[in-house]
Amino acid sequence: MKRLILVSLLVIISCKTESKLKSNAINNSTTFYFFRHAEKEFDGTHNPDLSIAGKKRAQNYGTYFKDIKIDAIYTTDFKRTKNTIQPIAENKKLEPIIYNPSQINYTDFVSEHKNQTLLIVGHSNTTPDFANKIIGKMTYDQIDENNFSNIYKVTIINSKIISELLK
């Protein structure tokens, strides 16, 4: 009987220790989701709004990220990027932060957001470039002008970087 109690206690302690280790690994991770703005109107202006298809994609992004914890949302200062992120921002009750891709210190950006999950919406050239800068190497090419479906997920756990392209 004593042996059974001892074995049971060891199993319980082992499970709690494993659970705590997994929890600590999750708590020491930083995740970035990068994606390009949704489809835009071709109205001849520099700052067009989203097309009907773009508005639908923005709603789909809202659904996709509904159950994912998000700490901050970054967007460039264009109607199409702000409107792409709007359903997520409303759902998460977060105010999007405007950023300029040419003025980011990527090392500081990662440090400032340690152990957080962020969404960053940009453009066909800035989105993969931002992801590459976080990764520290050229992993992703510029997005084709007709492609609006890439989501780049970059996770940093301690100093290990894991990146994946989701669609």
C-alpha positions as CSV (number, residue, x, y, z in Angstrom):
1,M,0.0,0.0,0.0
2,K,2.8,2.4,0.9
3,R,4.5,1.6,-2.4
4,L,1.2,2.4,-4.3
5,I,0.9,5.8,-2.5
6,L,4.6,6.6,-3.2
7,V,4.2,5.8,-6.9
8,S,1.0,7.8,-7.1
9,L,2.7,10.8,-5.5
10,L,5.6,10.6,-7.9
11,V,3.3,10.5,-10.9
12,I,1.4,13.6,-9.6
13,I,4.6,15.5,-8.9
14,S,6.0,14.5,-12.3
15,C,2.8,15.7,-14.1
16,K,2.8,19.0,-12.2
17,T,6.5,19.6,-13.0
18,E,5.9,18.8,-16.8
19,S,2.9,21.1,-16.8
20,K,4.9,23.9,-15.2
21,L,7.8,23.5,-17.7
22,K,5.3,23.7,-20.6
23,S,3.7,26.8,-19.0
24,N,7.1,28.4,-18.6
25,A,8.0,27.7,-22.2
26,I,4.8,29.3,-23.4
27,N,5.3,32.3,-21.1
28,N,8.8,32.9,-22.5
29,S,7.6,33.1,-26.1
30,T,7.0,36.1,-28.3
31,T,4.8,35.7,-31.4
32,F,4.4,38.0,-34.4
33,Y,1.7,37.5,-37.0
34,F,2.4,39.5,-40.2
35,F,0.1,39.9,-43.1
36,R,-0.6,42.2,-46.0
37,H,-3.7,44.4,-46.2
38,A,-6.7,42.9,-47.8
39,E,-7.8,43.6,-51.4
40,K,-8.0,47.3,-52.2
41,E,-10.1,49.3,-54.6
42,F,-8.4,50.5,-57.7
43,D,-9.6,54.1,-57.7
44,G,-6.4,55.7,-58.9
45,T,-5.5,57.2,-55.6
46,H,-2.5,56.6,-53.3
47,N,-4.7,55.7,-50.4
48,P,-7.7,53.6,-51.6
49,D,-10.2,51.8,-49.3
50,L,-10.8,48.1,-49.3
51,S,-12.8,46.5,-52.1
52,I,-15.8,44.3,-51.4
53,A,-13.5,41.2,-51.5
54,G,-11.1,43.0,-49.1
55,K,-13.8,43.8,-46.6
56,K,-14.8,40.2,-46.6
57,R,-11.2,39.1,-46.1
58,A,-10.9,41.6,-43.2
59,Q,-14.0,39.9,-41.6
60,N,-12.4,36.5,-42.2
61,Y,-9.2,37.7,-40.4
62,G,-11.4,38.8,-37.5
63,T,-12.8,35.3,-37.3
64,Y,-9.4,33.7,-37.7
65,F,-7.9,35.6,-34.8
66,K,-11.0,35.6,-32.6
67,D,-9.6,33.0,-30.2
68,I,-5.9,34.0,-30.4
69,K,-4.6,36.2,-27.6
70,I,-3.3,39.4,-29.0
71,D,-1.5,42.1,-27.0
72,A,-0.9,44.8,-29.6
73,I,-1.8,45.5,-33.2
74,Y,0.4,47.5,-35.6
75,T,-0.7,49.0,-38.9
76,T,0.7,51.4,-41.4
77,D,-1.1,54.7,-41.8
78,F,-3.2,53.8,-44.8
79,K,-7.0,53.2,-45.1
80,R,-6.5,49.7,-46.5
81,T,-4.3,48.5,-43.7
82,K,-6.3,50.2,-40.9
83,N,-9.6,48.7,-42.4
84,T,-8.0,45.3,-42.7
85,I,-7.2,45.2,-39.0
86,Q,-10.4,46.9,-37.8
87,P,-12.5,43.7,-37.2
88,I,-9.7,42.2,-35.0
89,A,-9.1,45.5,-33.2
90,E,-12.8,45.8,-32.4
91,N,-13.0,42.2,-31.2
92,K,-9.9,42.5,-29.0
93,K,-10.8,46.0,-27.9
94,L,-7.3,47.2,-28.9
95,E,-6.3,50.5,-30.5
96,P,-4.1,49.9,-33.5
97,I,-0.6,51.5,-33.3
98,I,0.5,53.3,-36.4
99,Y,4.1,52.4,-37.5
100,N,6.4,53.4,-40.3
101,P,8.3,50.4,-41.7
102,S,11.3,52.6,-42.6
103,Q,11.6,53.9,-39.0
104,I,11.6,50.6,-37.0
105,N,14.5,49.5,-35.0
106,Y,13.8,45.8,-35.2
107,T,16.0,44.7,-32.2
108,D,14.3,47.2,-30.0
109,F,10.9,46.2,-31.3
110,V,11.5,42.6,-30.3
111,S,12.8,43.6,-26.9
112,E,9.9,45.9,-26.2
113,H,7.4,43.2,-27.0
114,K,9.0,40.2,-25.2
115,N,6.5,37.6,-24.2
116,Q,3.7,39.2,-26.2
117,T,1.7,38.3,-29.3
118,L,1.4,41.0,-31.9
119,L,-0.4,41.5,-35.3
120,I,1.4,43.6,-37.8
121,V,-0.3,44.5,-41.1
122,G,1.6,46.1,-43.9
123,H,2.1,45.8,-47.7
124,S,3.4,43.4,-50.3
125,N,6.9,44.6,-49.8
126,T,7.0,45.7,-46.1
127,T,5.3,42.6,-44.6
128,P,7.8,39.9,-45.7
129,D,10.7,42.4,-45.1
130,F,9.5,43.0,-41.5
131,A,9.2,39.2,-40.9
132,N,12.7,38.7,-42.3
133,K,14.2,41.4,-40.1
134,I,12.7,39.7,-37.0
135,I,13.9,36.3,-38.2
136,G,17.4,37.7,-38.9
137,K,17.7,36.3,-42.4
138,M,16.1,36.5,-45.8
139,T,13.4,33.8,-45.6
140,Y,10.5,35.4,-47.4
141,D,10.3,37.1,-50.8
142,Q,8.1,40.1,-51.6
143,I,4.5,39.2,-52.0
144,D,3.0,38.9,-55.5
145,E,0.7,41.8,-56.1
146,N,-2.3,39.5,-56.5
147,N,-1.6,37.5,-53.3
148,F,-3.6,38.6,-50.2
149,S,-3.6,35.3,-48.3
150,N,-0.2,35.0,-46.7
151,I,0.1,35.1,-42.9
152,Y,3.6,34.9,-41.6
153,K,3.9,33.6,-38.1
154,V,7.3,34.2,-36.3
155,T,7.7,32.8,-32.8
156,I,10.7,33.4,-30.5
157,I,11.0,31.0,-27.6
158,N,14.0,32.1,-25.5
159,S,16.4,32.7,-28.4
160,K,15.1,30.1,-30.8
161,I,13.2,31.5,-33.8
162,I,10.5,29.5,-35.5
163,S,8.8,30.9,-38.6
164,E,6.0,29.5,-40.8
165,L,3.9,30.7,-43.7
166,L,0.2,30.2,-43.1
167,K,-2.5,30.7,-45.8
